[in-house]
Amino acid sequence: MRLGLGAKFTLTVLVILAATIAANTLYFLDTSTHFHEKQLVERGRALGRLISLVSPEAILGFDYLQLNNYTREVASQRDVVYGVIMNPQGVPISSYVNDADPLIKKHVKAAESSDIPKLLKKLDGLDELIRLEFPIIHNDVLLGRFLVGISRQSLQSEFRRQLIIQILVLTALVLFLSAAIHAVFRFNVLFPIRKLIAASREVGRGQYTHVEVKSADELGLLARAFNAMAEEVKQEQAKLHRQANFDTLTGLPNRLMAFDRINVEISRAKRSGQRFAVLFVDLDNFKNVMIHWAMRSAMNYWSRLELACRPA
């Protein structure tokens, strides 16, 4: 498929704009995702530190009901998949799993949600999960560990949503800018070039049309150069026509011009059904007459020159 200059320019601009805006959009989305993930981790750390501070008393007092309240409260927070308090030997003391979380529904069977060690082992290898661990210490004695699992699925869903929005905005912006740039390029570049092309075709047909110059940029210089070239071609054609149809010495129409005019009159007579006559005058010793005329002209010239140079 043959593309014009405007289409090539618009396509090039479209590709550059799309690549630039796409790179900027991906950078923005990546930065935004990392920022929100950092906020998510900070929220999980805040919850973990809080539980590690308030749970030692309940552990020492064997208040499992209070520990269950702690883990249930943590696991009920948005994006938190589970909260588990384990003793130093790794045995769960209190745990709560958010069975309504999409990550649990996707990767864990209903029967496996109650088996906490098996559930933790299955979930820990997932990229969609952020696993945080906080030691529970009382008087420099390790009482256990508090484990928090935070899902990245909300971040991924938000990333997909923002990506779709950015793609739509990117498409609309690229199309708008491409259309605007194409319109400006068409008006400021293509139209003058098309005028030059049309004028060059006119010159090829023997019609010397001047191109209007409206600017002082490269296109204006090109139009001025074209006008100068067309004027030179016109003058050269006129000179060649003069040399071909007129005698150099006398300036009178020559034999070629006479034959051309006779042919024109013959064609006209055929169309109108009329007759015409050709008068032929032959002058003997014409060369001698021309030499005499040239000498007389030279003498007149020198006489005028002598009178002009004579002092008053």
PASEBA-1860 file (N, C-alpha, C; in nm, 3 decimals):
! residues 312
1> MRLGLGAK> 0.085/-0.119/0.000/0.000/0.000/0.000/0.089/0.124/0.000 ~ 0.059/0.213/-0.091/0.137/0.335/-0.104/0.083/0.442/-0.010 ~ 0.170/0.495/0.074/0.130/0.598/0.169/0.183/0.733/0.124 ~ 0.099/0.836/0.141/0.140/0.970/0.108/0.226/1.030/0.219 ~ 0.278/1.150/0.191/0.364/1.216/0.289/0.288/1.245/0.418 ~ 0.162/1.290/0.405/0.082/1.319/0.524/0.056/1.195/0.607 ~ 0.026/1.082/0.540/0.000/0.957/0.613/0.126/0.908/0.683 ~ 0.240/0.917/0.615/0.366/0.875/0.677/0.400/0.961/0.798
9> FTLTVLVI> 0.383/1.092/0.782/0.413/1.182/0.894/0.319/1.155/1.011 ~ 0.190/1.140/0.983/0.092/1.115/1.089/0.120/0.982/1.157 ~ 0.154/0.879/1.079/0.183/0.748/1.137/0.307/0.754/1.225 ~ 0.409/0.828/1.180/0.530/0.842/1.261/0.501/0.914/1.392 ~ 0.425/1.023/1.383/0.389/1.098/1.505/0.305/1.012/1.597 ~ 0.212/0.934/1.540/0.126/0.848/1.621/0.209/0.744/1.695 ~ 0.305/0.683/1.628/0.389/0.582/1.693/0.473/0.645/1.804 ~ 0.532/0.761/1.777/0.615/0.827/1.878/0.531/0.868/1.998
17> LAATIAAN> 0.414/0.927/1.971/0.325/0.967/2.081/0.280/0.847/2.161 ~ 0.238/0.741/2.091/0.189/0.622/2.160/0.299/0.560/2.247 ~ 0.421/0.551/2.192/0.532/0.493/2.269/0.567/0.579/2.389 ~ 0.571/0.712/2.369/0.606/0.802/2.480/0.501/0.799/2.590 ~ 0.374/0.812/2.551/0.268/0.815/2.652/0.251/0.679/2.718 ~ 0.270/0.571/2.640/0.259/0.436/2.697/0.369/0.414/2.802 ~ 0.492/0.456/2.770/0.601/0.442/2.867/0.574/0.524/2.992 ~ 0.523/0.645/2.974/0.491/0.729/3.089/0.377/0.668/3.171
25> TLYFLDTS> 0.277/0.609/3.102/0.164/0.548/3.172/0.209/0.427/3.252 ~ 0.292/0.341/3.190/0.341/0.223/3.261/0.425/0.262/3.381 ~ 0.506/0.365/3.364/0.586/0.413/3.479/0.495/0.464/3.591 ~ 0.391/0.538/3.554/0.298/0.589/3.654/0.226/0.475/3.725 ~ 0.179/0.375/3.648/0.108/0.262/3.708/0.200/0.181/3.799 ~ 0.324/0.160/3.753/0.418/0.084/3.835/0.450/0.158/3.965 ~ 0.473/0.288/3.953/0.500/0.369/4.073/0.381/0.369/4.167 ~ 0.261/0.385/4.110/0.140/0.386/4.192/0.118/0.252/4.261
33> THFHEKQL> 0.143/0.142/4.188/0.125/0.009/4.247/0.223/-0.013/4.363 ~ 0.348/0.025/4.342/0.447/0.010/4.450/0.412/0.096/4.570 ~ 0.361/0.214/4.543/0.322/0.302/4.654/0.207/0.241/4.734 ~ 0.105/0.191/4.664/-0.009/0.132/4.735/0.031/0.002/4.806 ~ 0.122/-0.073/4.747/0.168/-0.195/4.814/0.247/-0.159/4.940 ~ 0.324/-0.052/4.931/0.397/-0.007/5.049/0.300/0.036/5.159 ~ 0.193/0.107/5.121/0.092/0.144/5.220/0.026/0.021/5.281 ~ 0.000/-0.080/5.196/-0.063/-0.204/5.244/0.027/-0.275/5.345
41> VERGRALG> 0.157/-0.280/5.313/0.252/-0.344/5.404/0.263/-0.266/5.534 ~ 0.265/-0.133/5.525/0.273/-0.052/5.646/0.150/-0.071/5.734 ~ 0.033/-0.087/5.670/-0.088/-0.112/5.748/-0.081/-0.248/5.817 ~ -0.028/-0.349/5.743/-0.012/-0.480/5.804/0.089/-0.478/5.917 ~ 0.196/-0.402/5.903/0.296/-0.392/6.010/0.239/-0.323/6.133 ~ 0.156/-0.221/6.108/0.094/-0.153/6.221/0.005/-0.248/6.300 ~ -0.073/-0.330/6.228/-0.158/-0.429/6.296/-0.073/-0.533/6.369 ~ 0.034/-0.578/6.302/0.120/-0.680/6.364/0.188/-0.629/6.489
49> RLISLVSP> 0.238/-0.507/6.486/0.304/-0.452/6.605/0.204/-0.435/6.719 ~ 0.083/-0.394/6.683/-0.019/-0.376/6.787/-0.052/-0.509/6.854 ~ -0.070/-0.615/6.775/-0.101/-0.746/6.833/0.017/-0.799/6.913 ~ 0.139/-0.779/6.863/0.256/-0.828/6.938/0.274/-0.754/7.070 ~ 0.217/-0.636/7.082/0.226/-0.560/7.208/0.118/-0.600/7.309 ~ -0.003/-0.630/7.261/-0.115/-0.655/7.352/-0.137/-0.803/7.381 ~ -0.077/-0.891/7.301/-0.105/-1.034/7.321/-0.023/-1.102/7.430 ~ 0.096/-1.051/7.471/0.168/-1.125/7.576/0.086/-1.148/7.703
57> EAILGFDY> 0.009/-1.053/7.746/-0.071/-1.069/7.867/-0.173/-1.180/7.851 ~ -0.237/-1.185/7.731/-0.336/-1.290/7.708/-0.269/-1.427/7.697 ~ -0.147/-1.433/7.640/-0.077/-1.561/7.630/-0.036/-1.612/7.767 ~ 0.019/-1.521/7.850/0.060/-1.561/7.985/-0.059/-1.600/8.070 ~ -0.174/-1.539/8.044/-0.294/-1.572/8.122/-0.378/-1.680/8.059 ~ -0.329/-1.741/7.952/-0.402/-1.846/7.881/-0.544/-1.802/7.844 ~ -0.552/-1.674/7.808/-0.682/-1.619/7.769/-0.698/-1.637/7.617 ~ -0.734/-1.757/7.577/-0.746/-1.785/7.434/-0.863/-1.714/7.369
65> LQLNNYTR> -0.964/-1.684/7.449/-1.077/-1.611/7.395/-1.035/-1.472/7.350 ~ -0.950/-1.409/7.431/-0.900/-1.276/7.394/-0.808/-1.284/7.272 ~ -0.727/-1.390/7.269/-0.639/-1.407/7.153/-0.720/-1.428/7.025 ~ -0.830/-1.506/7.036/-0.916/-1.525/6.918/-0.979/-1.393/6.873 ~ -1.012/-1.309/6.970/-1.067/-1.177/6.933/-0.963/-1.094/6.858 ~ -0.837/-1.105/6.904/-0.731/-1.030/6.837/-0.714/-1.077/6.692 ~ -0.701/-1.206/6.674/-0.680/-1.258/6.538/-0.802/-1.234/6.450 ~ -0.924/-1.247/6.509/-1.045/-1.221/6.430/-1.050/-1.075/6.387
73> EVASQRDV> -1.013/-0.985/6.478/-1.015/-0.842/6.446/-0.915/-0.808/6.336 ~ -0.799/-0.870/6.341/-0.698/-0.845/6.238/-0.743/-0.901/6.103 ~ -0.793/-1.026/6.104/-0.831/-1.091/5.979/-0.954/-1.028/5.915 ~ -1.031/-0.953/5.993/-1.149/-0.887/5.936/-1.115/-0.757/5.864 ~ -0.989/-0.713/5.877/-0.948/-0.592/5.807/-0.941/-0.617/5.656 ~ -0.957/-0.511/5.582/-0.955/-0.523/5.435/-0.819/-0.573/5.387 ~ -0.822/-0.669/5.294/-0.706/-0.729/5.227/-0.629/-0.827/5.316 ~ -0.669/-0.844/5.444/-0.601/-0.940/5.531/-0.665/-1.077/5.513
81> VYGVIMNP> -0.583/-1.176/5.481/-0.634/-1.311/5.455/-0.641/-1.393/5.583 ~ -0.541/-1.383/5.665/-0.541/-1.460/5.790/-0.459/-1.388/5.895 ~ -0.484/-1.424/6.018/-0.404/-1.382/6.132/-0.386/-1.501/6.223 ~ -0.261/-1.535/6.255/-0.230/-1.656/6.330/-0.128/-1.622/6.439 ~ -0.158/-1.668/6.563/-0.062/-1.657/6.673/-0.012/-1.799/6.701 ~ 0.122/-1.816/6.696/0.183/-1.947/6.714/0.278/-1.941/6.833 ~ 0.294/-2.055/6.900/0.389/-2.063/7.011/0.530/-2.080/6.956 ~ 0.632/-2.077/7.040/0.769/-2.090/6.989/0.795/-2.221/6.915
89> QGVPISSY> 0.717/-2.325/6.941/0.735/-2.453/6.873/0.665/-2.456/6.737 ~ 0.593/-2.352/6.700/0.525/-2.346/6.570/0.385/-2.404/6.572 ~ 0.328/-2.421/6.687/0.192/-2.473/6.698/0.097/-2.355/6.710 ~ -0.008/-2.351/6.626/-0.103/-2.240/6.634/-0.176/-2.235/6.769 ~ -0.176/-2.117/6.831/-0.249/-2.095/6.955/-0.386/-2.037/6.925 ~ -0.386/-1.938/6.833/-0.511/-1.875/6.793/-0.498/-1.838/6.645 ~ -0.607/-1.857/6.573/-0.602/-1.827/6.429/-0.741/-1.789/6.379 ~ -0.737/-1.711/6.275/-0.863/-1.677/6.208/-0.831/-1.658/6.059
97> VNDADPLI> -0.914/-1.722/5.975/-0.896/-1.717/5.830/-1.019/-1.654/5.767 ~ -0.996/-1.558/5.680/-1.106/-1.492/5.609/-1.147/-1.579/5.490 ~ -1.245/-1.665/5.513/-1.288/-1.757/5.407/-1.353/-1.685/5.290 ~ -1.398/-1.560/5.310/-1.464/-1.486/5.201/-1.365/-1.419/5.107 ~ -1.238/-1.421/5.144/-1.138/-1.357/5.059/-1.124/-1.434/4.927 ~ -1.115/-1.364/4.812/-1.101/-1.433/4.682/-0.978/-1.522/4.673 ~ -0.871/-1.486/4.743/-0.749/-1.567/4.739/-0.771/-1.702/4.804 ~ -0.846/-1.705/4.914/-0.878/-1.830/4.982/-0.970/-1.915/4.894
105> KKHVKAAE> -1.069/-1.852/4.835/-1.162/-1.926/4.749/-1.092/-1.984/4.628 ~ -0.990/-1.916/4.580/-0.923/-1.958/4.457/-0.825/-2.072/4.481 ~ -0.752/-2.068/4.593/-0.641/-2.162/4.613/-0.663/-2.263/4.726 ~ -0.759/-2.243/4.810/-0.777/-2.330/4.927/-0.915/-2.392/4.923 ~ -0.919/-2.523/4.946/-1.047/-2.591/4.955/-1.109/-2.565/5.091 ~ -1.239/-2.585/5.097/-1.311/-2.556/5.222/-1.260/-2.642/5.337 ~ -1.223/-2.767/5.308/-1.178/-2.857/5.415/-1.038/-2.821/5.464 ~ -0.960/-2.752/5.384/-0.822/-2.719/5.419/-0.810/-2.592/5.503
113> SSDIPKLL> -0.915/-2.510/5.508/-0.905/-2.383/5.579/-0.890/-2.400/5.729 ~ -0.932/-2.514/5.783/-0.921/-2.537/5.927/-0.784/-2.594/5.966 ~ -0.713/-2.650/5.871/-0.579/-2.703/5.896/-0.478/-2.590/5.875 ~ -0.448/-2.516/5.982/-0.370/-2.394/5.971/-0.228/-2.418/5.918 ~ -0.150/-2.515/5.970/-0.015/-2.536/5.914/-0.017/-2.569/5.765 ~ -0.110/-2.653/5.724/-0.120/-2.689/5.582/-0.162/-2.569/5.498 ~ -0.253/-2.488/5.555/-0.299/-2.368/5.483/-0.184/-2.269/5.466 ~ -0.108/-2.248/5.574/0.004/-2.153/5.565/0.109/-2.199/5.465
121> KKLDGLDE> 0.135/-2.330/5.464/0.233/-2.383/5.371/0.186/-2.366/5.227 ~ 0.057/-2.380/5.203/0.004/-2.369/5.067/0.000/-2.224/5.021 ~ -0.028/-2.132/5.113/-0.041/-1.991/5.075/0.091/-1.917/5.067 ~ 0.191/-1.965/5.141/0.317/-1.890/5.149/0.391/-1.883/5.016 ~ 0.366/-1.976/4.928/0.437/-1.974/4.800/0.371/-1.891/4.693 ~ 0.261/-1.824/4.724/0.186/-1.748/4.625/0.240/-1.605/4.613 ~ 0.250/-1.558/4.486/0.293/-1.419/4.464/0.185/-1.319/4.504 ~ 0.059/-1.365/4.508/-0.049/-1.273/4.543/-0.056/-1.242/4.692
129> LIRLEFPI> 0.033/-1.307/4.773/0.024/-1.293/4.918/0.148/-1.225/4.973 ~ 0.126/-1.131/5.066/0.234/-1.067/5.142/0.233/-1.128/5.282 ~ 0.339/-1.193/5.319/0.347/-1.262/5.449/0.434/-1.182/5.544 ~ 0.377/-1.144/5.659/0.448/-1.067/5.761/0.453/-1.147/5.890 ~ 0.564/-1.136/5.961/0.582/-1.211/6.086/0.637/-1.118/6.193 ~ 0.576/-1.125/6.313/0.614/-1.037/6.424/0.637/-1.121/6.550 ~ 0.753/-1.106/6.614/0.777/-1.182/6.737/0.696/-1.123/6.854 ~ 0.649/-1.213/6.938/0.577/-1.171/7.060/0.672/-1.197/7.177
137> IHNDVLLG> 0.722/-1.089/7.238/0.826/-1.099/7.341/0.775/-1.033/7.470 ~ 0.807/-1.100/7.579/0.776/-1.043/7.711/0.898/-1.063/7.801 ~ 0.955/-0.954/7.848/1.075/-0.957/7.932/1.187/-1.036/7.864 ~ 1.206/-1.004/7.739/1.311/-1.066/7.656/1.293/-1.216/7.638 ~ 1.172/-1.263/7.661/1.141/-1.406/7.641/1.045/-1.417/7.523 ~ 1.079/-1.502/7.428/0.994/-1.523/7.312/0.874/-1.608/7.350 ~ 0.754/-1.546/7.344/0.632/-1.618/7.376/0.566/-1.679/7.252 ~ 0.601/-1.629/7.138/0.540/-1.681/7.015/0.562/-1.587/6.898
145> RFLVGISR> 0.488/-1.611/6.794/0.497/-1.529/6.673/0.356/-1.501/6.622 ~ 0.344/-1.382/6.567/0.215/-1.344/6.507/0.235/-1.334/6.357 ~ 0.158/-1.411/6.281/0.168/-1.415/6.135/0.047/-1.347/6.073 ~ 0.074/-1.263/5.975/-0.031/-1.192/5.903/-0.012/-1.217/5.754 ~ -0.119/-1.253/5.687/-0.116/-1.268/5.541/-0.204/-1.163/5.474 ~ -0.144/-1.086/5.385/-0.216/-0.977/5.318/-0.223/-1.006/5.169 ~ -0.339/-0.994/5.112/-0.359/-1.026/4.970/-0.324/-0.906/4.881 ~ -0.260/-0.938/4.769/-0.232/-0.836/4.669/-0.342/-0.827/4.563
153> QSLQSEFR> -0.447/-0.903/4.575/-0.548/-0.908/4.470/-0.617/-0.774/4.449 ~ -0.638/-0.699/4.556/-0.699/-0.567/4.540/-0.606/-0.474/4.462 ~ -0.473/-0.489/4.488/-0.377/-0.409/4.412/-0.379/-0.447/4.265 ~ -0.385/-0.578/4.239/-0.388/-0.624/4.100/-0.517/-0.581/4.030 ~ -0.629/-0.588/4.102/-0.756/-0.544/4.042/-0.754/-0.395/4.014 ~ -0.698/-0.319/4.108/-0.687/-0.175/4.086/-0.590/-0.144/3.972 ~ -0.484/-0.223/3.962/-0.389/-0.204/3.853/-0.456/-0.230/3.718 ~ -0.535/-0.337/3.708/-0.605/-0.367/3.584/-0.706/-0.259/3.550
161> RQLIIQIL> -0.776/-0.210/3.652/-0.874/-0.104/3.629/-0.807/0.024/3.581 ~ -0.698/0.061/3.648/-0.626/0.180/3.606/-0.563/0.163/3.467 ~ -0.519/0.039/3.437/-0.460/0.013/3.305/-0.563/0.030/3.195 ~ -0.684/-0.019/3.217/-0.790/-0.003/3.117/-0.824/0.144/3.098 ~ -0.834/0.218/3.209/-0.864/0.361/3.201/-0.753/0.435/3.127 ~ -0.629/0.401/3.160/-0.516/0.469/3.096/-0.508/0.436/2.947 ~ -0.541/0.311/2.912/-0.541/0.273/2.769/-0.646/0.353/2.693 ~ -0.764/0.367/2.752/-0.869/0.445/2.685/-0.829/0.591/2.672
169> VLTALVLF> -0.773/0.646/2.781/-0.728/0.785/2.776/-0.614/0.801/2.677 ~ -0.521/0.704/2.678/-0.409/0.708/2.585/-0.457/0.704/2.440 ~ -0.552/0.615/2.412/-0.604/0.604/2.275/-0.669/0.734/2.231 ~ -0.755/0.790/2.319/-0.823/0.914/2.283/-0.722/1.028/2.265 ~ -0.623/1.035/2.353/-0.524/1.143/2.345/-0.439/1.131/2.219 ~ -0.395/1.008/2.189/-0.311/0.988/2.070/-0.389/1.021/1.943 ~ -0.515/0.975/1.936/-0.596/1.002/1.818/-0.621/1.152/1.802 ~ -0.650/1.220/1.913/-0.674/1.364/1.907/-0.549/1.439/1.863
177> LSAAIHAV> -0.435/1.408/1.926/-0.311/1.477/1.891/-0.269/1.446/1.747 ~ -0.289/1.321/1.706/-0.252/1.285/1.568/-0.339/1.361/1.467 ~ -0.470/1.368/1.497/-0.559/1.441/1.406/-0.523/1.590/1.402 ~ -0.492/1.647/1.518/-0.456/1.789/1.521/-0.324/1.814/1.447 ~ -0.225/1.729/1.471/-0.095/1.747/1.405/-0.109/1.725/1.255 ~ -0.191/1.624/1.216/-0.212/1.600/1.073/-0.279/1.719/1.006 ~ -0.378/1.779/1.076/-0.447/1.895/1.018/-0.350/2.012/1.000 ~ -0.267/2.038/1.101/-0.169/2.147/1.091/-0.067/2.117/0.981
185> FRFNVLFP> -0.019/1.992/0.975/0.079/1.954/0.874/0.017/1.963/0.734 ~ -0.108/1.920/0.722/-0.175/1.925/0.592/-0.191/2.068/0.543 ~ -0.229/2.159/0.635/-0.253/2.297/0.596/-0.122/2.372/0.569 ~ -0.020/2.349/0.653/0.103/2.427/0.643/0.208/2.366/0.551 ~ 0.199/2.237/0.523/0.303/2.172/0.443/0.246/2.110/0.316 ~ 0.141/2.026/0.332/0.091/1.954/0.215/0.029/2.046/0.112 ~ -0.052/2.143/0.155/-0.115/2.234/0.060/-0.012/2.311/-0.023 ~ 0.092/2.373/0.037/0.195/2.439/-0.046/0.268/2.342/-0.139
193> IRKLIAAS> 0.295/2.220/-0.093/0.362/2.122/-0.179/0.274/2.085/-0.297 ~ 0.143/2.067/-0.272/0.052/2.035/-0.382/0.042/2.149/-0.481 ~ 0.049/2.272/-0.432/0.050/2.386/-0.524/0.175/2.384/-0.611 ~ 0.288/2.351/-0.551/0.412/2.342/-0.629/0.404/2.230/-0.733 ~ 0.344/2.116/-0.693/0.330/2.006/-0.789/0.240/2.046/-0.905 ~ 0.127/2.112/-0.874/0.037/2.157/-0.981/0.105/2.259/-1.071 ~ 0.182/2.350/-1.011/0.252/2.451/-1.093/0.359/2.386/-1.181 ~ 0.428/2.284/-1.129/0.529/2.216/-1.211/0.464/2.144/-1.329
201> REVGRGQY> 0.345/2.087/-1.307/0.274/2.025/-1.419/0.233/2.129/-1.523 ~ 0.193/2.246/-1.476/0.159/2.353/-1.570/0.281/2.395/-1.652 ~ 0.396/2.400/-1.587/0.519/2.434/-1.659/0.548/2.328/-1.764 ~ 0.524/2.199/-1.730/0.544/2.093/-1.828/0.453/2.107/-1.949 ~ 0.336/2.168/-1.930/0.244/2.190/-2.042/0.267/2.323/-2.110 ~ 0.370/2.396/-2.068/0.401/2.523/-2.132/0.330/2.643/-2.072 ~ 0.264/2.625/-1.958/0.195/2.736/-1.891/0.273/2.771/-1.765 ~ 0.325/2.891/-1.762/0.415/2.931/-1.654/0.336/3.005/-1.547
209> THVEVKSA> 0.294/2.931/-1.445/0.214/2.986/-1.337/0.302/3.012/-1.216 ~ 0.292/3.130/-1.159/0.368/3.163/-1.040/0.295/3.112/-0.915 ~ 0.373/3.059/-0.823/0.319/3.008/-0.697/0.320/3.121/-0.596 ~ 0.207/3.136/-0.525/0.197/3.243/-0.424/0.282/3.208/-0.303 ~ 0.364/3.302/-0.260/0.453/3.282/-0.146/0.392/3.353/-0.025 ~ 0.362/3.274/0.082/0.299/3.332/0.201/0.388/3.325/0.325 ~ 0.499/3.256/0.317/0.582/3.239/0.436/0.729/3.259/0.398 ~ 0.811/3.276/0.503/0.954/3.296/0.482/1.035/3.173/0.525
217> DELGLLAR> 0.967/3.060/0.547/1.038/2.939/0.588/1.093/2.864/0.466 ~ 1.130/2.737/0.487/1.189/2.659/0.379/1.093/2.643/0.262 ~ 0.963/2.626/0.291/0.866/2.614/0.182/0.854/2.744/0.103 ~ 0.863/2.856/0.174/0.862/2.985/0.104/0.983/3.002/0.014 ~ 1.101/2.961/0.066/1.222/2.967/-0.017/1.210/2.874/-0.138 ~ 1.150/2.756/-0.117/1.131/2.663/-0.228/1.037/2.721/-0.333 ~ 0.929/2.788/-0.287/0.836/2.850/-0.382/0.904/2.963/-0.460 ~ 0.985/3.043/-0.393/1.057/3.151/-0.463/1.155/3.094/-0.565
225> AFNAMAEE> 1.226/2.987/-0.526/1.319/2.924/-0.621/1.244/2.867/-0.740 ~ 1.126/2.810/-0.716/1.047/2.755/-0.827/1.001/2.866/-0.920 ~ 0.954/2.978/-0.863/0.910/3.090/-0.946/1.026/3.145/-1.031 ~ 1.144/3.155/-0.970/1.260/3.203/-1.045/1.297/3.106/-1.158 ~ 1.290/2.975/-1.127/1.320/2.876/-1.230/1.217/2.881/-1.343 ~ 1.088/2.893/-1.307/0.984/2.901/-1.410/1.001/3.024/-1.497 ~ 1.042/3.136/-1.436/1.064/3.257/-1.514/1.182/3.240/-1.610 ~ 1.289/3.176/-1.563/1.403/3.151/-1.650/1.366/3.058/-1.765
233> VKQEQAKL> 1.287/2.954/-1.735/1.243/2.862/-1.841/1.156/2.935/-1.942 ~ 1.069/3.024/-1.892/0.982/3.100/-1.981/1.064/3.189/-2.074 ~ 1.162/3.258/-2.017/1.247/3.344/-2.099/1.328/3.264/-2.199 ~ 1.378/3.147/-2.157/1.456/3.065/-2.247/1.369/3.010/-2.359 ~ 1.245/2.972/-2.328/1.154/2.925/-2.432/1.121/3.037/-2.532 ~ 1.100/3.158/-2.479/1.074/3.271/-2.567/1.194/3.300/-2.657 ~ 1.313/3.288/-2.600/1.435/3.311/-2.679/1.449/3.207/-2.789 ~ 1.424/3.079/-2.754/1.434/2.973/-2.854/1.327/2.989/-2.963
241> HRQANFDT> 1.208/3.031/-2.920/1.101/3.055/-3.018/1.139/3.168/-3.113 ~ 1.201/3.271/-3.059/1.243/3.385/-3.142/1.351/3.342/-3.240 ~ 1.448/3.266/-3.191/1.555/3.222/-3.279/1.506/3.127/-3.387 ~ 1.404/3.047/-3.357/1.355/2.950/-3.453/1.266/3.013/-3.559 ~ 1.197/3.124/-3.528/1.097/3.179/-3.619/1.130/3.316/-3.675 ~ 1.241/3.376/-3.631/1.277/3.509/-3.680/1.423/3.512/-3.721 ~ 1.451/3.590/-3.821/1.588/3.605/-3.870/1.672/3.684/-3.772 ~ 1.790/3.635/-3.748/1.875/3.699/-3.647/1.921/3.837/-3.691
249> LTGLPNRL> 1.951/3.854/-3.819/2.004/3.982/-3.868/1.897/4.088/-3.882 ~ 1.787/4.053/-3.948/1.684/4.153/-3.976/1.573/4.158/-3.872 ~ 1.559/4.053/-3.797/1.451/4.048/-3.701/1.316/4.020/-3.763 ~ 1.314/3.984/-3.892/1.188/3.955/-3.962/1.157/3.805/-3.952 ~ 1.027/3.769/-3.967/0.990/3.626/-3.965/1.064/3.550/-4.075 ~ 1.113/3.430/-4.043/1.190/3.352/-4.140/1.100/3.252/-4.213 ~ 1.167/3.162/-4.287/1.093/3.065/-4.369/1.010/2.971/-4.282 ~ 1.063/2.930/-4.166/0.989/2.839/-4.077/0.859/2.902/-4.029
257> MAFDRINV> 0.867/3.030/-3.994/0.747/3.103/-3.952/0.648/3.115/-4.068 ~ 0.702/3.138/-4.190/0.614/3.151/-4.307/0.539/3.021/-4.331 ~ 0.611/2.905/-4.325/0.545/2.777/-4.346/0.439/2.751/-4.238 ~ 0.469/2.790/-4.116/0.372/2.770/-4.008/0.246/2.853/-4.031 ~ 0.265/2.979/-4.068/0.148/3.064/-4.093/0.067/3.015/-4.215 ~ 0.139/2.966/-4.319/0.068/2.915/-4.436/-0.016/2.793/-4.398 ~ 0.039/2.704/-4.317/-0.037/2.587/-4.272/-0.158/2.628/-4.191 ~ -0.143/2.730/-4.109/-0.257/2.780/-4.031/-0.366/2.833/-4.123
265> EISRAKRS> -0.325/2.909/-4.226/-0.423/2.964/-4.319/-0.489/2.854/-4.402 ~ -0.414/2.751/-4.437/-0.472/2.639/-4.511/-0.580/2.571/-4.427 ~ -0.550/2.547/-4.300/-0.649/2.484/-4.211/-0.771/2.572/-4.194 ~ -0.750/2.701/-4.183/-0.863/2.794/-4.167/-0.949/2.797/-4.294 ~ -0.883/2.796/-4.410/-0.958/2.798/-4.537/-1.041/2.671/-4.554 ~ -0.986/2.557/-4.514/-1.060/2.432/-4.522/-1.184/2.435/-4.433 ~ -1.171/2.493/-4.314/-1.285/2.498/-4.222/-1.393/2.594/-4.272 ~ -1.349/2.710/-4.328/-1.447/2.812/-4.370/-1.490/2.798/-4.516
273> GQRFAVLF> -1.424/2.712/-4.592/-1.458/2.695/-4.733/-1.418/2.814/-4.818 ~ -1.322/2.890/-4.776/-1.277/3.008/-4.851/-1.139/2.983/-4.912 ~ -1.097/3.075/-4.997/-0.967/3.067/-5.059/-0.875/3.177/-5.004 ~ -0.747/3.154/-5.025/-0.652/3.258/-4.987/-0.536/3.253/-5.085 ~ -0.461/3.359/-5.092/-0.350/3.371/-5.187/-0.220/3.394/-5.112 ~ -0.112/3.346/-5.170/0.021/3.365/-5.115/0.101/3.447/-5.214 ~ 0.152/3.560/-5.168/0.232/3.649/-5.254/0.379/3.624/-5.224 ~ 0.453/3.585/-5.325/0.594/3.553/-5.310/0.676/3.659/-5.383
281> VDLDNFKN> 0.763/3.729/-5.314/0.848/3.833/-5.371/0.991/3.785/-5.365 ~ 1.057/3.779/-5.476/1.195/3.735/-5.482/1.283/3.856/-5.511 ~ 1.382/3.876/-5.431/1.472/3.992/-5.444/1.610/3.941/-5.485 ~ 1.655/3.978/-5.604/1.788/3.935/-5.650/1.896/4.012/-5.577 ~ 2.011/3.947/-5.565/2.126/4.008/-5.497/2.089/4.065/-5.359 ~ 2.012/3.988/-5.288/1.966/4.035/-5.156/2.084/4.052/-5.060 ~ 2.189/3.968/-5.079/2.304/3.979/-4.990/2.374/4.114/-5.009 ~ 2.381/4.158/-5.134/2.444/4.288/-5.157/2.364/4.401/-5.094
289> VMIHWAMR> 2.233/4.387/-5.104/2.147/4.489/-5.042/2.170/4.493/-4.891 ~ 2.180/4.376/-4.827/2.201/4.371/-4.682/2.337/4.428/-4.644 ~ 2.439/4.399/-4.730/2.571/4.455/-4.700/2.568/4.607/-4.711 ~ 2.501/4.657/-4.815/2.488/4.803/-4.830/2.412/4.863/-4.712 ~ 2.309/4.794/-4.670/2.230/4.846/-4.557/2.312/4.846/-4.429 ~ 2.395/4.742/-4.411/2.478/4.734/-4.291/2.585/4.843/-4.293 ~ 2.645/4.864/-4.406/2.747/4.968/-4.414/2.687/5.106/-4.392 ~ 2.571/5.129/-4.446/2.505/5.259/-4.427/2.469/5.282/-4.280
297> SAMNYWSR> 2.423/5.175/-4.216/2.391/5.186/-4.074/2.516/5.214/-3.992 ~ 2.628/5.150/-4.028/2.753/5.172/-3.955/2.802/5.315/-3.973 ~ 2.792/5.368/-4.095/2.835/5.506/-4.119/2.750/5.605/-4.041 ~ 2.619/5.581/-4.040/2.532/5.669/-3.962/2.567/5.665/-3.813 ~ 2.601/5.545/-3.766/2.636/5.531/-3.624/2.763/5.609/-3.592 ~ 2.867/5.594/-3.678/2.992/5.665/-3.651/2.976/5.816/-3.666 ~ 2.888/5.860/-3.755/2.863/6.004/-3.770/2.799/6.059/-3.643 ~ 2.705/5.987/-3.589/2.640/6.033/-3.464/2.739/6.031/-3.350
305> LELACRPA> 2.825/5.928/-3.348/2.925/5.920/-3.242/3.024/6.035/-3.252 ~ 3.063/6.073/-3.376/3.158/6.184/-3.396/3.097/6.317/-3.353 ~ 2.971/6.336/-3.385/2.902/6.459/-3.343/2.891/6.464/-3.190 ~ 2.870/6.350/-3.128/2.855/6.349/-2.983/2.986/6.378/-2.912 ~ 3.097/6.336/-2.976/3.227/6.353/-2.912/3.290/6.489/-2.946 ~ 3.236/6.565/-3.045/3.292/6.694/-3.082/3.270/6.797/-2.973 ~ 3.374/6.872/-2.938/3.358/6.970/-2.830/3.263/7.084/-2.874 ~ 3.190/7.140/-2.780/3.095/7.246/-2.812/3.166/7.378/-2.838
END
